[in-house]
Amino acid sequence: MTGRTKRGALVLALVALAATALASTAAARVDVSSGKAAKTVNVAFIYPKTGGLSQYGGEEYYGFLAGLDYVKGKCGGYTINPTFVDDATDPATAINAFKSEVGQGVKIIAGTGSSGIALQLGPLAAQNDVLYISGAAAADAITGLNKNTFRAGRQTFQDVYDAAGYFPPKAVGKKVVVFAEDTAFGAGNYAAVAQVFGGKGHTVSKILVPFGAADLTPYAQQLKNSGADLAFVAWAGTNGGAMWQALQQQGVAKSMAIITGLANRETFNAIGPLVPGVTLLSHYVYKAPAKTNAANNYLVKWYKSHVQDYPNLFSPDGFVTAQMICRAVTKGGTDTSKQISALEGWKFLAPKGVQYIRPQDHAMIQPMFQAQLVLNNTTGNYVAKVTKTVAAGLVAPPITPFK
């Protein structure tokens, strides 16, 4: 061996030794006080901090922080280290953020609130073999998308099944109009209503409104003139108050029945006068779960302490995301395939109640609720009165095998 060759071999050996030491340092840090290895798993939480769904993004964000506190110290020796990325409710921004985080070695991505964005990130998760957990995104197509994709929230079918009993069992031929935004969320609602209500012998049509439209009067007029027996309203934009005002001004509630999901608390005063006594489909109201539910009690207490408020509509989705990540790393470590196996078939207590991840398609089987808005005469504000808990099995969506 020449002197040059010897020096080169020595340099390579030193580099290899340094790399080994660095890898060992990154993988495990010894806690001197306990003598145990402390492990960290990096997570990218991509969510709509700004943009059209920013209000909902904030709810997921705080719910996730509460969930991280709840699972702290219970994740198999792992510490969850989140990086928060604003997707601005923009698909291109979300995709770039996803690719950037994966390029930096992140193997768990979570937080998405937009259905349109989630449907684009899911395939990237499979291509890059990372674990992806969408948050509040409700499109049914997310279920069964691929083995790498999970959801922390509910899906549209669960909303629609919650409403399926509106007409008497023997009633047929009713006219149902889906009034929604022209987004993946709106399209998903139309598809689910068409399948569920259409399957019961009713006629289903749609009026889709451009997302974020400033003038909603023409669309409210279309709905009023549709001759519908029932309007199924599915709205996710921040202009929900303006939408309900437009329907009220056009007298829509006087010409047809309205059924809709109960949105976040900021909309209660706008919706309340329009839907007195109407049963509203509810994904979550903080008073709905059983008083003995430890997860929900923790979420409510955390919110009071850190946000000086109560949990809102999508707070449990963020909380559940943290629970799922903890489960994944506890049972699967940093191996994506083992993390997937750990989540499939998992039954656990979430803020809403007991939930179950269906292994065949990763549907999140969960209870739903029904509520009414009633006026609090003391404060002058409308509040949600929970009228019913619908068991998870009664609103389970159809199985959608992986593509």
C-alpha positions as CSV (number, residue, x, y, z in Angstrom):
1,M,0.0,0.0,0.0
2,T,1.5,3.4,-1.0
3,G,1.7,6.3,1.5
4,R,-1.0,8.1,-0.4
5,T,-3.3,5.1,-0.2
6,K,-2.6,4.6,3.5
7,R,-3.4,8.3,4.2
8,G,-6.7,7.9,2.2
9,A,-7.6,4.8,4.1
10,L,-6.9,6.5,7.4
11,V,-9.1,9.5,6.4
12,L,-11.9,7.2,5.3
13,A,-11.7,5.3,8.6
14,L,-11.8,8.5,10.6
15,V,-14.8,9.8,8.6
16,A,-16.6,6.5,9.1
17,L,-15.9,6.6,12.8
18,A,-17.2,10.1,13.1
19,A,-20.3,9.3,11.1
20,T,-21.0,6.3,13.4
21,A,-20.6,8.5,16.5
22,L,-22.9,11.2,15.0
23,A,-25.5,8.6,14.1
24,S,-25.5,7.2,17.6
25,T,-25.9,10.7,19.1
26,A,-28.8,11.4,16.8
27,A,-30.6,8.1,17.5
28,A,-30.4,8.2,21.3
29,R,-29.5,10.7,23.9
30,V,-28.8,9.4,27.4
31,D,-30.7,11.0,30.2
32,V,-28.0,11.3,32.9
33,S,-30.6,11.5,35.7
34,S,-32.4,8.3,34.8
35,G,-29.7,6.4,32.8
36,K,-32.3,5.7,30.1
37,A,-32.0,6.6,26.4
38,A,-34.2,9.5,25.3
39,K,-35.3,9.2,21.6
40,T,-36.8,11.9,19.5
41,V,-39.0,11.6,16.4
42,N,-39.5,14.6,14.1
43,V,-43.0,15.3,12.8
44,A,-44.1,17.9,10.3
45,F,-47.5,19.4,11.1
46,I,-48.7,21.1,7.9
47,Y,-51.9,23.0,8.4
48,P,-53.8,26.2,7.3
49,K,-52.5,28.8,9.7
50,T,-53.5,31.4,7.1
51,G,-55.8,31.4,4.1
52,G,-59.5,30.3,3.7
53,L,-59.4,27.6,6.3
54,S,-57.2,29.4,8.9
55,Q,-60.0,29.4,11.5
56,Y,-60.2,25.7,11.4
57,G,-56.4,25.3,11.3
58,G,-56.1,27.1,14.6
59,E,-58.5,24.7,16.2
60,E,-56.5,21.7,14.9
61,Y,-53.2,23.3,16.0
62,Y,-54.3,23.9,19.6
63,G,-55.9,20.4,19.8
64,F,-52.6,18.9,18.6
65,L,-50.7,20.8,21.3
66,A,-53.2,19.5,23.9
67,G,-52.8,16.0,22.6
68,L,-49.0,16.2,22.8
69,D,-49.3,17.1,26.4
70,Y,-51.7,14.3,27.0
71,V,-49.4,11.6,25.5
72,K,-46.2,13.1,26.9
73,G,-44.1,10.4,28.5
74,K,-46.3,7.6,27.2
75,C,-44.8,7.1,23.7
76,G,-42.4,4.2,24.3
77,G,-39.5,6.4,25.3
78,Y,-39.9,8.7,22.3
79,T,-40.3,12.5,22.4
80,I,-42.4,13.9,19.6
81,N,-40.7,17.0,18.1
82,P,-43.1,18.9,15.8
83,T,-42.3,21.4,13.1
84,F,-45.3,23.6,12.2
85,V,-45.7,24.6,8.6
86,D,-48.4,27.0,7.2
87,D,-49.8,25.7,3.9
88,A,-51.9,28.9,3.6
89,T,-54.8,26.7,2.4
90,D,-52.9,26.4,-0.9
91,P,-52.2,23.0,-2.5
92,A,-48.9,24.1,-4.1
93,T,-47.6,25.4,-0.8
94,A,-48.6,22.3,1.0
95,I,-47.0,20.0,-1.6
96,N,-43.7,22.0,-1.5
97,A,-43.7,21.8,2.3
98,F,-44.4,18.1,2.2
99,K,-41.5,17.5,-0.2
100,S,-39.2,19.8,1.8
101,E,-39.9,18.0,5.1
102,V,-39.4,14.6,3.6
103,G,-36.2,15.8,2.0
104,Q,-34.9,16.7,5.5
105,G,-35.6,13.1,6.7
106,V,-39.0,13.6,8.3
107,K,-41.0,10.4,8.1
108,I,-44.3,11.5,9.7
109,I,-46.5,14.2,8.2
110,A,-49.8,15.4,9.7
111,G,-52.3,18.2,10.1
112,T,-54.0,18.8,6.8
113,G,-57.4,20.6,7.0
114,S,-58.3,20.9,3.3
115,S,-59.7,17.9,1.5
116,G,-58.2,19.0,-1.8
117,I,-54.8,19.2,-0.3
118,A,-55.0,15.9,1.5
119,L,-55.9,14.1,-1.7
120,Q,-52.7,15.4,-3.2
121,L,-50.4,14.7,-0.2
122,G,-51.7,11.1,0.3
123,P,-50.1,9.8,-3.0
124,L,-46.8,11.5,-2.0
125,A,-46.8,9.6,1.3
126,A,-47.0,6.3,-0.5
127,Q,-44.3,7.3,-3.1
128,N,-42.0,8.4,-0.3
129,D,-43.0,5.7,2.2
130,V,-43.8,8.0,5.0
131,L,-46.7,8.0,7.5
132,Y,-49.4,10.6,6.6
133,I,-52.3,11.6,8.9
134,S,-54.8,14.0,7.5
135,G,-56.7,16.1,10.1
136,A,-60.0,17.7,9.5
137,A,-60.1,17.0,5.8
138,A,-63.4,15.2,5.3
139,A,-63.4,13.9,1.7
140,D,-64.4,10.3,1.5
141,A,-61.7,9.6,-1.1
142,I,-59.0,10.0,1.6
143,T,-60.3,6.7,3.1
144,G,-58.7,3.8,1.2
145,L,-56.3,6.1,-0.7
146,N,-53.3,4.0,0.2
147,K,-51.7,2.1,3.1
148,N,-49.6,5.1,4.1
149,T,-52.5,7.5,4.5
150,F,-54.7,7.7,7.7
151,R,-57.2,10.3,8.9
152,A,-57.7,11.7,12.4
153,G,-61.1,13.3,11.7
154,R,-64.5,12.2,10.4
155,Q,-65.4,11.8,6.7
156,T,-68.4,13.1,4.8
157,F,-70.3,9.8,4.7
158,Q,-70.4,9.9,8.5
159,D,-72.0,13.4,8.3
160,V,-74.6,12.1,5.8
161,Y,-75.4,8.9,7.7
162,D,-76.0,11.1,10.7
163,A,-78.7,12.8,8.6
164,A,-80.0,9.7,6.8
165,G,-83.1,9.3,9.0
166,Y,-84.5,12.7,8.2
167,F,-87.3,11.5,5.9
168,P,-89.7,8.7,7.2
169,P,-88.5,5.2,6.1
170,K,-91.4,4.8,3.5
171,A,-91.1,8.3,2.0
172,V,-89.7,8.4,-1.6
173,G,-89.5,10.9,-4.4
174,K,-88.4,13.8,-2.2
175,K,-86.2,16.5,-3.8
176,V,-82.9,17.1,-2.1
177,V,-80.5,19.9,-3.1
178,V,-76.9,19.9,-1.8
179,F,-75.8,23.6,-1.3
180,A,-72.0,23.7,-0.9
181,E,-68.8,25.2,-2.1
182,D,-67.2,24.2,-5.3
183,T,-64.4,22.3,-3.6
184,A,-63.4,18.7,-3.0
185,F,-65.3,19.0,0.3
186,G,-68.4,20.2,-1.5
187,A,-68.1,17.6,-4.2
188,G,-67.7,14.9,-1.6
189,N,-70.8,15.9,0.2
190,Y,-72.8,15.8,-3.0
191,A,-71.5,12.3,-3.9
192,A,-72.3,11.0,-0.4
193,V,-75.8,12.6,-0.3
194,A,-76.6,11.3,-3.8
195,Q,-75.6,7.8,-2.7
196,V,-77.3,7.7,0.7
197,F,-80.5,9.7,-0.1
198,G,-80.6,8.7,-3.7
199,G,-80.5,5.1,-2.6
200,K,-83.6,5.7,-0.5
201,G,-85.6,6.8,-3.6
202,H,-85.1,10.5,-3.5
203,T,-83.8,12.9,-6.2
204,V,-80.6,14.7,-5.4
205,S,-79.1,17.7,-7.2
206,K,-76.5,20.3,-6.3
207,I,-75.8,24.0,-6.2
208,L,-72.0,24.6,-5.9
209,V,-70.7,28.0,-5.0
210,P,-67.2,29.3,-5.8
211,F,-65.0,29.1,-2.7
212,G,-64.8,32.4,-0.9
213,A,-67.4,34.1,-3.0
214,A,-68.2,37.6,-1.8
215,D,-71.8,37.9,-3.1
216,L,-73.8,34.9,-2.1
217,T,-77.3,36.3,-2.9
218,P,-77.6,34.8,-6.4
219,Y,-76.8,31.3,-5.1
220,A,-79.3,31.7,-2.2
221,Q,-81.9,32.7,-4.8
222,Q,-81.2,29.6,-6.9
223,L,-81.7,27.5,-3.8
224,K,-85.0,29.2,-2.9
225,N,-86.2,28.7,-6.5
226,S,-85.1,25.0,-6.7
227,G,-88.4,23.6,-5.3
228,A,-86.5,21.4,-2.9
229,D,-88.1,19.6,0.0
230,L,-84.7,19.5,1.8
231,A,-81.5,21.5,1.5
232,F,-78.4,19.8,2.7
233,V,-76.0,22.6,3.4
234,A,-72.3,21.7,3.5
235,W,-70.0,24.7,4.1
236,A,-66.4,25.0,5.2
237,G,-65.3,28.5,4.3
238,T,-64.8,31.4,6.7
239,N,-67.8,33.2,5.1
240,G,-70.3,30.9,6.7
241,G,-71.9,33.7,8.5
242,A,-72.5,35.6,5.3
243,M,-73.9,32.5,3.6
244,W,-76.5,32.0,6.4
245,Q,-77.4,35.7,6.2
246,A,-78.0,35.3,2.5
247,L,-80.2,32.3,3.0
248,Q,-82.1,34.1,5.7
249,Q,-82.6,37.2,3.6
250,Q,-84.0,35.1,0.8
251,G,-86.4,33.3,3.1
252,V,-85.0,29.8,2.2
253,A,-86.0,28.3,5.5
254,K,-89.7,29.2,4.8
255,S,-89.8,27.3,1.6
256,M,-87.9,24.1,2.5
257,A,-86.4,22.2,5.3
258,I,-82.7,22.7,6.0
259,I,-80.2,20.2,7.4
260,T,-76.6,21.0,8.0
261,G,-73.6,20.2,10.0
262,L,-73.1,22.3,13.2
263,A,-70.1,24.5,12.4
264,N,-67.7,26.1,14.9
265,R,-69.0,28.3,17.7
266,E,-68.3,31.5,15.8
267,T,-71.3,30.8,13.5
268,F,-73.8,30.0,16.2
269,N,-75.4,33.5,16.3
270,A,-75.7,33.6,12.5
271,I,-77.2,30.2,12.2
272,G,-79.3,30.2,15.3
273,P,-82.1,32.5,14.2
274,L,-82.4,30.6,10.9
275,V,-82.7,27.1,12.2
276,P,-84.8,27.2,15.4
277,G,-85.6,23.7,16.6
278,V,-83.8,22.2,13.7
279,T,-81.6,19.1,14.4
280,L,-78.0,19.8,13.4
281,L,-75.4,17.2,12.6
282,S,-72.5,17.5,14.9
283,H,-68.9,16.3,14.5
284,Y,-68.0,17.5,18.0
285,V,-69.3,19.7,20.8
286,Y,-67.2,19.8,23.9
287,K,-70.2,19.0,26.1
288,A,-71.3,16.0,24.1
289,P,-68.9,13.2,25.2
290,A,-69.6,11.4,28.5
291,K,-68.5,13.2,31.6
292,T,-66.3,10.3,32.5
293,N,-64.3,10.7,29.2
294,A,-60.7,11.3,30.5
295,A,-59.4,12.4,27.0
296,N,-62.1,15.0,26.5
297,N,-61.8,16.2,30.1
298,Y,-58.1,16.7,29.5
299,L,-58.7,18.6,26.3
300,V,-61.3,20.9,27.9
301,K,-59.0,21.6,30.9
302,W,-56.0,22.2,28.7
303,Y,-58.0,24.7,26.5
304,K,-59.2,26.6,29.6
305,S,-55.6,26.9,30.8
306,H,-53.7,27.6,27.6
307,V,-56.3,29.3,25.3
308,Q,-58.8,30.7,27.8
309,D,-61.6,29.2,25.8
310,Y,-63.4,25.9,25.1
311,P,-62.4,23.3,22.5
312,N,-64.0,24.0,19.1
313,L,-65.2,21.9,16.2
314,F,-61.8,20.5,15.0
315,S,-59.9,20.6,18.2
316,P,-60.4,16.8,18.7
317,D,-58.9,16.1,15.3
318,G,-55.6,17.6,16.3
319,F,-55.7,15.8,19.7
320,V,-56.3,12.5,17.9
321,T,-53.4,13.2,15.6
322,A,-51.1,13.3,18.6
323,Q,-52.6,10.1,20.0
324,M,-52.0,8.3,16.7
325,I,-48.4,9.5,16.3
326,C,-47.7,8.4,19.9
327,R,-49.2,4.9,19.2
328,A,-47.3,4.6,15.9
329,V,-43.9,5.3,17.4
330,T,-44.6,3.3,20.6
331,K,-45.3,0.2,18.7
332,G,-43.4,0.8,15.5
333,G,-40.5,2.9,16.4
334,T,-39.2,4.8,13.3
335,D,-40.1,2.0,10.9
336,T,-43.0,3.2,8.7
337,S,-44.4,-0.2,7.9
338,K,-44.5,-1.1,11.6
339,Q,-46.1,2.2,12.4
340,I,-48.9,1.4,9.9
341,S,-49.4,-2.0,11.4
342,A,-49.6,-0.4,14.9
343,L,-52.4,1.9,13.8
344,E,-54.5,-0.5,11.8
345,G,-57.2,-2.0,14.0
346,W,-56.3,0.2,17.0
347,K,-59.2,1.0,19.3
348,F,-58.7,3.9,21.7
349,L,-60.4,6.6,23.8
350,A,-60.5,9.9,22.0
351,P,-62.2,13.1,23.1
352,K,-65.3,12.1,21.2
353,G,-65.4,8.7,22.7
354,V,-64.1,5.3,21.7
355,Q,-62.7,5.3,18.2
356,Y,-61.4,2.5,15.9
357,I,-59.1,2.6,12.9
358,R,-60.6,0.1,10.4
359,P,-57.7,-1.9,8.9
360,Q,-59.3,-2.5,5.5
361,D,-59.2,1.1,4.5
362,H,-58.1,3.2,7.5
363,A,-61.6,4.7,8.0
364,M,-61.8,6.4,11.5
365,I,-64.9,4.8,13.0
366,Q,-66.3,7.2,15.6
367,P,-69.5,8.4,17.2
368,M,-71.3,11.4,15.9
369,F,-73.8,13.8,17.6
370,Q,-76.9,15.8,16.9
371,A,-77.6,19.2,18.4
372,Q,-79.9,22.2,18.4
373,L,-79.0,25.8,18.8
374,V,-80.8,27.5,21.6
375,L,-80.7,31.1,22.8
376,N,-79.1,31.8,26.1
377,N,-81.3,34.5,27.5
378,T,-78.6,35.6,30.0
379,T,-75.8,36.2,27.4
380,G,-78.0,36.8,24.3
381,N,-75.9,34.3,22.4
382,Y,-76.8,30.9,20.9
383,V,-75.3,27.8,22.4
384,A,-75.4,24.2,21.3
385,K,-77.7,21.8,23.1
386,V,-76.7,18.2,22.4
387,T,-79.8,16.1,21.7
388,K,-78.3,12.7,20.7
389,T,-75.2,10.6,20.5
390,V,-75.1,8.4,17.4
391,A,-73.1,5.2,17.9
392,A,-70.0,4.8,15.8
393,G,-71.4,1.6,14.1
394,L,-74.5,3.4,12.9
395,V,-72.4,5.9,10.9
396,A,-69.6,3.7,9.7
397,P,-68.8,4.5,6.0
398,P,-68.8,1.8,3.3
399,I,-65.5,-0.1,3.1
400,T,-63.2,1.3,0.4
401,P,-60.4,-1.1,-0.3
402,F,-57.0,0.4,-1.0
403,K,-56.3,1.2,-4.7
